[in-house]
């Protein structure tokens, strides 16, 4: 089968031919119908050789949707032909967080060498992929695979981040979304669907700000040296009750801290390496700063339900598997408005 692999540190990913996988006991083989392209993959491919954590070659893709092609021994609850989404942050399945469906916070994944698909284990950017356990598959129940696949990360990650701040997002409140690309433009829709808050969107790109307005941002302003002052002006000097930074570089993290209101939440989702000092006098009184990771299996089901209800959708552009390296190149250059989706069998 064909697969998109990262094969050499510092080199571009390549489309190669690899052996067809076969499911072992407890495993499920999927024929991949859609795979999402994410900035996290670019971050992985930017790591230097001395700190690269995964074995190469690595088949990319941690967002996946497919149809069940074959079942390993002992698998029940699925049938061949079922259309399913892959829950990506695999865990041990038995520790306390896993028992709650929060495998994104598995206590034993590192110890047991469990890696998510595309982030250590072979991913979805291939004609077929193996899923380690049927519990990591969620029926998409009529959703289009292209529409559903970004929800497994670009939908689930902001949903998980936003849920913890919902008690603060009452009428009259403000939420700031920094970075309105793949995850950020979904976050805006989620905030509008789940709360009565006013949404202010920040980005360095006018195209992405236009997208932010299209999907529901009340205000959209350039993310620059004047951004914090403009947010303060728009909020009467109070600031925002919740700030979601989907970029995470130092300039955006600085803005996030500067615009957080008293008792506000700063949620750093982006993996750009920025940090925010926490301590008395460093931020407004009782500002909470957190850096969440992905989301739970139950939350993925909720996100798919929201999509089915028409409350959230992802702006996508599609590519063949042969053109997947071009999709990553365009994403790296900031030319993807929304989410790129690869169709390995399209």
C-alpha positions in Angstrom: 0.0 0.0 0.0 1.0 3.7 -0.3 1.8 5.7 2.8 3.2 9.1 3.6 6.2 8.7 5.8 8.7 10.9 7.6 11.9 8.9 6.9 14.8 11.2 7.5 15.2 13.9 10.2 15.1 17.3 8.5 13.8 16.0 5.1 10.4 16.4 3.6 7.9 13.5 4.0 7.7 11.0 1.2 5.0 8.8 -0.4 6.3 5.3 -0.3 5.1 1.7 -0.8 5.0 -0.4 2.4 3.6 -3.8 3.2 -0.2 -4.1 3.8 -0.9 -4.4 7.5 -2.8 -7.3 9.0 -4.8 -7.1 12.3 -3.6 -9.1 15.2 -5.7 -10.2 18.2 -7.8 -7.3 19.4 -6.8 -5.0 16.5 -8.9 -3.4 13.8 -7.8 -2.8 10.2 -9.2 0.4 8.6 -9.4 1.4 5.0 -8.6 5.0 5.4 -11.2 7.4 3.9 -9.7 10.7 5.2 -6.7 11.8 7.1 -6.1 15.3 8.6 -3.0 17.4 8.2 -1.9 19.2 11.4 0.7 21.7 12.5 1.8 19.2 15.2 3.2 17.1 12.3 5.3 20.0 11.2 6.5 20.5 14.8 7.5 16.8 14.9 9.4 17.1 11.6 11.2 20.2 13.0 12.7 18.4 16.0 16.5 17.9 15.8 18.0 14.4 15.5 19.4 14.4 19.0 16.0 14.9 20.6 13.7 13.1 18.1 11.6 10.8 20.2 10.2 8.3 17.6 11.5 5.6 15.5 11.8 6.3 11.7 10.4 5.8 9.3 7.1 7.1 10.7 3.8 7.0 8.8 2.2 10.4 9.6 -1.4 11.3 10.4 -3.0 11.5 13.9 -6.5 12.4 12.5 -8.1 9.5 10.8 -11.5 8.2 9.6 -12.0 5.0 7.7 -14.2 1.9 7.1 -13.6 -1.3 9.0 -11.7 -3.6 6.6 -10.9 -6.5 8.9 -11.2 -7.5 12.5 -8.5 -9.2 14.6 -9.4 -12.2 16.8 -11.5 -11.3 19.8 -12.9 -8.0 18.5 -16.6 -7.5 19.0 -19.0 -4.6 18.5 -17.8 -3.7 15.0 -18.6 -5.1 11.6 -16.7 -4.8 8.3 -17.8 -1.7 6.4 -18.6 0.3 9.6 -17.5 4.0 9.1 -15.6 5.2 12.2 -13.4 7.9 13.5 -10.1 7.2 15.3 -9.7 8.5 18.8 -6.0 9.4 18.7 -4.5 9.7 22.3 -4.2 6.0 23.0 -3.7 4.9 26.6 -3.4 1.7 28.6 -7.2 1.5 29.1 -6.9 0.5 32.8 -5.5 3.4 34.8 -7.8 5.8 36.6 -7.9 8.5 33.8 -8.3 5.8 31.1 -11.2 4.3 33.1 -12.9 7.7 32.7 -12.2 7.8 29.0 -9.4 10.3 29.5 -6.7 8.4 27.7 -5.1 11.7 26.7 -4.0 11.7 30.4 -3.0 8.0 30.7 -0.7 7.5 33.6 1.2 4.6 32.0 1.5 5.4 28.3 5.1 6.4 28.5 6.0 3.5 30.7 4.4 1.0 28.3 5.6 2.7 25.1 2.1 3.5 23.9 2.1 6.2 21.2 -0.7 7.8 19.3 -1.1 7.0 15.6 1.1 9.4 13.5 2.9 10.4 16.7 5.0 7.3 17.3 2.7 4.6 16.0 1.9 4.2 12.2 -0.7 6.9 11.4 -3.6 7.5 9.0 -1.8 8.8 6.0 -1.9 5.5 4.3 -4.4 3.4 2.4 -4.8 1.2 5.5 -4.0 1.7 9.2 -4.1 -0.6 12.2 -6.0 0.6 15.3 -4.8 -1.1 18.5 -8.2 -1.5 20.2 -11.8 -1.2 19.1 -12.4 1.3 22.0 -10.4 3.8 20.0 -13.0 3.9 17.3 -16.2 6.0 17.3 -19.0 5.6 14.7 -19.4 8.8 12.6 -23.1 7.9 12.0 -23.7 9.6 8.7 -21.1 12.4 8.8 -19.0 12.9 5.7 -15.5 11.5 6.3 -13.8 14.7 5.1 -16.0 16.8 7.5 -15.5 14.3 10.4 -11.8 13.7 10.3 -10.6 17.1 11.5 -12.9 16.9 14.5 -10.8 14.1 16.0 -8.1 16.8 16.9 -9.0 20.2 15.5 -12.4 19.8 17.0 -11.7 17.7 20.1 -8.7 19.7 21.3 -10.5 23.1 21.4 -13.7 21.5 22.8 -11.7 20.0 25.7 -10.0 23.4 26.3 -13.2 25.4 26.2 -15.3 23.1 28.5 -13.3 23.9 31.6 -13.9 27.6 31.1 -17.6 27.4 30.4 -18.7 28.5 33.9 -16.9 31.9 33.3 -18.4 32.4 29.8 -21.7 33.9 30.9 -23.6 36.6 29.1 -21.5 39.8 29.1 -18.2 37.9 29.2 -15.5 37.9 26.6 -13.4 35.1 25.2 -10.3 35.7 23.1 -9.1 33.2 20.4 -5.5 33.7 19.3 -4.8 31.9 16.0 -7.8 31.2 13.8 -6.4 28.5 11.6 -7.2 24.7 11.9 -8.1 24.6 15.6 -8.9 28.3 16.2 -11.7 28.6 13.6 -13.3 25.6 15.2 -12.9 27.1 18.7 -14.9 30.2 17.6 -17.8 28.0 16.5 -17.7 26.0 19.7 -17.7 29.2 21.8 -20.7 30.5 19.9 -22.5 27.1 20.1 -21.8 26.5 23.8 -21.9 29.9 25.4 -23.2 33.5 25.2 -19.8 35.0 25.4 -18.5 37.6 23.0 -15.6 36.2 20.9 -12.6 38.3 19.9 -10.3 36.6 17.3 -6.6 37.5 16.8 -4.4 36.4 13.9 -1.5 37.7 11.8 -3.3 36.9 8.6 -6.1 38.9 7.1 -7.4 35.8 5.3 -7.7 33.9 8.6 -9.4 36.9 10.2 -11.9 36.9 7.4 -12.5 33.2 8.1 -12.9 34.0 11.8 -15.6 36.6 11.0 -17.3 34.1 8.7 -17.6 31.4 11.4 -18.9 33.8 14.1 -16.2 36.0 15.7 -17.8 39.2 16.9 -14.5 41.1 16.5 -11.4 40.1 14.5 -8.1 42.1 14.9 -4.5 41.7 13.9 -2.3 39.9 16.3 0.5 42.5 16.7 2.0 44.8 19.3 -1.2 46.8 19.5 -3.5 43.7 19.9 -3.5 43.6 23.7 -4.5 47.3 23.9 -7.3 46.8 21.4 -8.7 43.9 23.4 -8.5 46.0 26.6 -10.3 48.8 24.8 -13.0 46.5 23.5 -13.6 45.1 27.0 -13.7 48.5 28.8 -10.3 47.8 30.4 -11.4 44.6 32.1 -9.9 42.1 29.8 -11.2 38.6 28.8 -12.6 36.0 31.1 -11.0 33.3 29.0 -8.1 33.4 26.5 -7.3 30.5 24.2 -3.9 30.6 22.5 -3.8 28.1 19.6 -0.3 29.3 18.5 1.7 29.2 21.7 4.8 31.2 20.6 6.1 33.7 23.0 4.5 36.8 21.5 1.0 35.2 21.5 1.5 33.9 25.1 2.5 37.4 26.1 -0.7 38.8 24.6 -2.8 36.1 26.3 -1.4 37.0 29.7 -1.8 40.7 29.1 -5.5 40.5 28.2 -6.7 38.0 30.9 -9.1 39.6 33.3 -9.1 39.1 37.1 -10.1 35.5 37.7 -9.6 34.8 34.0 -8.4 31.6 32.4 -5.4 31.5 30.1 -5.3 28.2 28.1 -2.2 27.6 26.0 -3.1 25.0 23.4 -0.5 25.8 20.8 2.9 24.1 21.0 5.1 27.0 20.0 7.2 26.9 23.1 6.0 30.1 24.7 5.8 30.4 28.5 3.8 32.6 30.9 5.1 33.4 34.4 2.8 32.4 37.3 3.2 34.0 40.7 1.8 36.8 42.8 1.9 40.0 40.7 2.9 38.3 37.5 -0.7 38.1 36.2 -4.0 39.6 37.3 -5.4 38.3 40.6 -6.4 34.6 40.4 -5.7 34.1 36.8 -5.4 30.4 36.0 -2.9 29.2 33.4 -3.2 25.7 31.9 -1.8 23.7 28.9 -4.3 21.0 28.1 -3.7 18.0 25.7 -6.2 16.7 23.2 -9.5 15.4 24.8 -11.4 12.4 26.2 -13.2 9.7 24.2 -16.5 10.9 25.6 -15.7 14.4 24.4 -15.0 13.2 20.9 -18.5 11.7 20.8 -19.9 15.0 22.0 -18.0 16.9 19.3 -19.3 14.6 16.6 -22.8 15.1 17.9 -22.3 18.9 17.6 -21.2 18.5 14.0 -24.2 16.2 13.3 -26.5 18.9 14.7 -24.9 21.5 12.4 -23.3 23.5 15.2 -19.7 23.2 14.1 -18.0 22.5 10.7 -14.4 22.6 9.6 -13.3 24.5 6.5 -11.3 21.9 4.5 -9.4 21.5 1.3 -8.6 18.0 0.0 -5.5 16.4 -1.5 -4.6 13.0 -2.8 -2.1 10.9 -1.0 0.4 11.6 -3.8 -0.1 15.4 -3.1 0.2 15.1 0.7 3.8 16.5 0.7 2.4 19.6 -1.1 -0.3 20.0 1.6 2.4 20.0 4.3 4.4 22.6 2.3 1.3 24.8 2.0 0.5 24.4 5.7 4.1 25.3 6.6 3.9 28.5 4.4 0.6 29.5 6.0 -1.4 28.9 2.8 -4.0 26.5 4.3 -7.2 28.3 5.4 -8.8 25.9 7.8 -7.7 22.2 7.5 -6.1 20.2 4.8 -7.5 16.6 4.4 -5.8 13.8 2.6 -7.9 11.2 0.7 -5.6 8.1 0.7 -8.1 6.0 -1.3 -9.7 8.9 -3.2 
